[in-house]
Structures are given as C-alpha cells and as structure tokens.
C-alpha cells in the first residue's frame, strides 16, 4: 500500500511536476506571445504614428500647393482683369491724371469704358475700376457729394478726351449749385458743347431727350440697326453725337418726369443718350451702373460686386479748363472734311443731262450721299455763307461732281467771280498749268469793278435762250429734253452759270443794275425749260434790294444752300444754318421751307493738288475740237497781239473801209472794240481825258491796227506829238509804223495841218488814205483849230481821218468852236477820265451816258454803230 501511495505520490508528483513544467512552458509561451503581441502593437502604433505624420505632411504640402495655386490663379485673374481694363479704357479713358491728355478715337473704334479708381486686390499691379457709359448705359452716383463731384468730373473729362471734339454734347441740370458743380467745363458752353438747364427745366429737358430718342429710332436707325453703336460698327460712321445729361439732384419727380426718366433709362443708351445722376431715386438695373462713393477703401461699383474700390482724385482744374478750351476751339473750327473722291463716280461722263443735272454734294449725317438736282424744278440755286464758311469750296465740290458725271457735250459752265480774287482761274489754262476744265466756256475773275462783264454774260445767256427757244419752236417742242430728242445731232448741253458775289452786279441804282435784274428775271423764268440754270452765290443776301424787291424772281431760285451762319437764304423761321459746323451746309429744294432741310457734309474740294489731278484726268479725255475757255481777268491788261481781229489783218494795197481797233471789249467773247473809217462824214475819232498812258495806249493801238491792214506805201500816217509827256510812247510807236510816217511837234504841226486842210478841200480823192494822229490836240494854237475843224468836217470824204487826243471833253468842244458848235464831226470817241455829264454833248439826245471813270478803262461810242456806249480796256504796251 505504502509503495502504491508512494508510487502514487511519485506519479502525482511526477504528474504535478509535468503539469508544472507544462504550465511553465505554457506561461513562458504565453509570456513570449504577450511580449510578441506587445512588440507587434508597438510596431503597429509606431507605423500608425508614422502614417499619421506622413499624412499630416502630405496634407500640409497639399495645402501649401493649393495656397500657392490660389495665389497664382488670383494673380492671373487680376493680371487679366488689368489687361482687360487697359484694353477697355485706352488712352484718355484710363490714363493717370499726371500724364493725361486727350486721345480721340475714330467712329469705327468702340466707345471706351471710363476709369474712376482702382480695385483693391492682392496683386502687385494696379487693376483699374471702370464704369461703362457711352453706348452702354447710365451712371447713378450715391454717397459723399464732394467725392461724387470728382467722379462726375472724371467721367466727363475722360469721355470728352476719348472721342472727336464735338461728338459729345453735354447738358447740365444742377438746381442746388446752379451749375457750380460743372463750372470747370464752362469753356465748352460758347461752342455749344455744354448747355445748362435752370431750376424747373427738368421736365422740358427730359421731354427733349425723349424726342431725340424717338427721332433717332425713326429716322436714323429706321429698323435697320438696333443701336447707334451697331450702325457705327457696320458703316464706319456715327451720324449723331452722344448726348450726356448730368442730373445733379433736385425736387421730387412728378409722375410725368418719372415716366420720361424711365423711358430714357430703358431706351436712351441705344440712341446715344446717357444720364449721369445724383440725388435721384434710381437703383441698380440693366444698363445702370451704381457708384457708391466713400473715402478710403469703402467705395463700391455695382459692376464689381463686393470688391473694394479706392476712387481716384478728381482731375486737376487746370487740365479740365485747358482741355475744354481746346475742344471748344476744335468744334468752332469744325470737323475735318472728307475727300473730294467721295463725290466722284467710278466711270466718268456716263450720264445724260437731257432731263436734269444730278450729282452728290456730300454726305448726310447718316453717311448716305446727298444728291442735288437742277432741272425744271428746282431750276436755279441761291448759295449764301459768310466769308470763311466754305462757299467757294462748296461750288468747287458741286462742279467737280457734275463735271465727272457729264461730258462737255452734256454740260457747259460759265463762271463769274465778283469778289477780289481768282477763285475760278484754276478752271482756265494758265502759265504754269495749260490744262482747263473741259466743261468751262467762260471764266471771269477780278471783275468787282467791271459790272459790265456780268451784264455781258447775262446778255449772252439771253441770246442763247432765244436761240434755243427758236429751235424749240421749229421742232414744235417745249423743253430741252424734247428738243434733244427731235434734234439729236444738235449741240444742246445744259448750261450752268455760276455768279459768285452776284450782289455786286445788282448794286447801285443805275442802268447796269436795272438791265441786269431784267435779264436775270427773264433767264430765271424761261431758262428752266431750255436747260439754262443760274447759281447765284453771296456772302450775305440780306442787303440785295434789287433782288429781294422782286419776289417773282426770288421764287424761281427754289434750291437754297445755306452755309454756317448764312442769313435770309432760307425761310424766315428756318434757323438750321445758325448752328452748322464748318464744312457743312443746309440743302433745301423747297425755297427754304423748314421741313425740306437736308444737312450735308461737304468734301474738301479746295485742295489744289487733288483738284488738279481730277482736272488733268478730264482734260486728257476732252474732245479734240474743244477750245480753251475764254478767261477774262479784270486785273490783267490785254495785249493787241492776242486780239483775234488783229491777228486776222492782212496787209493790202487798198482797203475800202479800214477798221480801227481801240481796246478789248468787256464781253463774253474776246473781241476788240472797233470803229470803221468809211468815206463818210464824221469818221474821225476823239480820245478824251487827262490820263496820258491810257490815251497813248488807245492811239497806239489805233495806229498799229491801221498799219497792219495796209501794205508798204498804201496809206499815209502822220503823228504829231504836242505833249512832252507822250513823247516816249510816240517814239515807241514810230518803230511800229511805216518808215515814211510823218513826225511832227509844236514847231511844225501847222505845216501838217495846212497841207492836210488843202487836201481836204480838194475836189479829188486820193486812193491813198491819210491817218492823222494828234497827241494833245487841244494844245494847238487857236489859228490851227480853224484848219483842224476844216479837216474834221471835210476830210473823211477825202479819206482823211483824224484820230486825236484831247485832254478833256470841254477842250474838244473848244476845238470844235465852242459850246454852241456842232459835234457830229466826231463820229466816234473814247472817254477816259471824263465823267458822263461831260460827255452829254457827244451822246444822242445830249443825255449823259452812265459812266464813272476808273483806272485803265474807257468808254467807247460810235454814232454809226452803237445805240449805247460800251466799256473797253485799252491794250497795253508790248
């Protein structure tokens, strides 16, 4: 038993030892497992910590990258905004005040936005804060009034400096300060760029602006364009200026005013009408920019959201004043004209004048051509414009447009300029330029003292009118179009007679003015049907009594053209010309009625180089048979060698009735005044006056013209010089007369008279005529006058003719025998500085001729030819 227990004890102990060992092993295993678990946990915790650290680093890095990208994006956006702003507000629209100057853009350039300050952004460069106004909408200013005035001044000056002078018209309504808020812009007022409306005038101003919008929609946009901005972009022309109304507070709006204001806010911008308002109950909306004015960084623009804005200071007062004065001066000078080429057709001379003459005179405010017609209606034109307003330029433009469309066979010009100058001389050949305008038949310049030339032109046109009327009767037609159809081979161009400063022709109460008015009335009344058109131009037609005293005559001039500030050429109530800029005109084809007005911008046709190019182009295509026009220059002294009559003289052995040339007539045709010396009583010529040079010129012309008609020895010439002042001229004349010409003076003239008187009393007539030239015949002694009277009375029938100079009309009467003597022995005379009253004894019926002496002019009368005396110009020495 004991062994069993012991055995059992041993076994138990062994089992316990084994169990203990197994437990220890398990404990150790568990301990190891625990320690391994702790180690793993520590590694996991360490890895988690490292992961957290890594994630945190990644997060921080990403945040830094996002921040950096955000800053780059913000900088890029700010830079783009700055570039956009600079492009939207170029030049004067965004330029800093320290360097500011006007930079006007053309009509094809969109209107800029206008800078008022800068946006406050985290950006190194400046980003301008802009306000859209012109062609965009309206501006409402709220907040501090003083700062608000600076914003208004900035907007106005930048807008004015960004467009052409006069393209913005300002209207100020400032009832609180009575215009004081816009005082710096006052220099614009005299030029009409700025007007003020007083207290109580708001309703009328709003009504006017609404009417303006209505007119633009109806007559300018006319459904073809949605806005003036779109029209300008499509055509390159802006026909209307912007109108900006500055409304600086006032009383509470009436219902009518509120309604008109709302209409303008909705529709004004499309028609170029814009409002800048302060103190009016208007909030932000479509097309309305609100500027909340505040100092520092607290200003805001509705177009920029909540972005802070720092407003610019107002423009310096000196800059405003200087700029406004410059703009006013430019507006007063007027806009630059378009080129003459704008009036010219692609192909010249393609139109027929059978029924009318039609050509553009310029373009309208809308950019379309303004055509002017001369036909049965309107038949004639009146042009008026003070000096310097472009009257001559307008005539050039009209002539150029017509000449380029109608050939010389279709159109003929007769041009007369009564002012001192040579405006029309360019149309005739000259020393430097041999070309001429092929359509021109006559050019008269410097004729302000030669009213007779204007009368001669009217007489010529009257004769042409009668010729055409007779042709119309033969062909049984009534007007030019029918005559040309019936007589296609005839030459029937339309005639346009242009008379500049025509009032000179009608000035005075004398026979010239009376006949001129009668001729004008006949031409104006009957010329329309025969294609003869009158264009009368004047600086001021208000003083032309001879014209305005005949309403029937004035009524024929239904086409009226008024240049800036022209008076009375339009209807009494039509003041459209009062505010015209330079290079503009009112064209009215209904006798000046207000509703017929058309505004035209006239090209610069006075540019000599461009006109010369056009004239040369037309001249090179002239018909070969076309002759140069007649040029009458009142300041030029004609030459005998240029006389067609003188050039036709051929020396002959015998001439039955030689012709004495005395000077050039003041006439449409270049012809000489002449007196035939037939074998008939009284065929003697007296030159009367004290002017030595003029008298010598007339006698020298007479002698040379006679000498040109006779061969050697075929005529006898005797020249007696009794005034030493004439000796030089007489000596020069001797070199041009036959070698056997007799030379006499005070010492031997009596022998000449005795021999000649004997020949005059002879019963036989010599085949060889004798021409006796007496210089200062009044210097003869009394005894010699008896011989001279015998020669004057009996000589012409013996082919002895006296051409003498008496130094006064009364001295000739003394030679003839005194006041009671007969004067018919002097059949022709030329009066120099003798007045008309002195000439009455030598004029039919003893009535004094209408003659007022003037330098290098003379009055010629021949009893056998003339009903009235004619004015002539002595030929100069050559």
Buried (B, 14 or more C-beta within 10 A) or exposed (E): EEEEEEEEEEEEEEEEEEEEEEEEEEEEEEEEEEEEEEEEEEEEEEEEEEEEEEEEEEEEEEEEEEEEEEEEEEBEEBBEBBEBBBEBBBBBBBBEBEEBEBBBBEBEEEBBBBBBBBBBBEBEEBBBBBBBBBBBBBBBBBBBBEBBBBBBBBBBBBBBBBBBBBBBBBBBBBBEBEBEBBBBBBBBBEBBBBEBBEEEBBBEBBEBBBEBBEEBBEEBBEEEBEBBBBBBBEBEBBBBBBBBBBBBBBEEBEEEBBEBBEBBBEBBBBBBBBBBBBBBEBEEBEBBBBBBBBEEEEBBBBBBEEBBBBBBEBBBEEBBBBBBBBBBEBBBBBBEBBEBEBBBEEEBBEBBBBBBBBBBBBBBBBBEBBBBBBBBEBBBBBBBBBEEBBBBBBBBBBBBBBBBBBBBBBBBBBBBBBBEBBBBBBBBBEEEBEBBBBBBBBBBBBBBBBBBBBBBBBBBBBEBBEEBBEBBEEBEBEBBBBBBEBBEEEEBBBBBBBBBBBBBBBBBEEEBBBBBBBBBBBBBBBBBBBBBBBBBBBBBBEEBEBBEEBEEBBEBBBBBBBBBBBBBBBBEEBEBBEEBBBBBBBBBBBBBBBEBBBBBBBBBBBBEEBBBEBBEEBBEEBEEEBEBBBBBBBBEBBEBEEBEBBEEBEEEEEBEEBBBBBBBBBBBEBEBBBBBBBBEBBBBBBBBBBBBBBBBBBBBBBBBBBBBBBEEEBBBBBBBBBBEEBBEBBEEBBEEBBEEBBBBBBEEBBEBBEBBBEBBEEEEEEEEBBBBBBBBBBBBEEEBBBBBBBBBBBBBBBBBBBBBBBBBBBBBBBBBBEEEBEBEBBBBBBBBBBBBEBBBBBBEEEEBBBBEBEEBBBBBBBBEEBEEBBBBBBBBBE
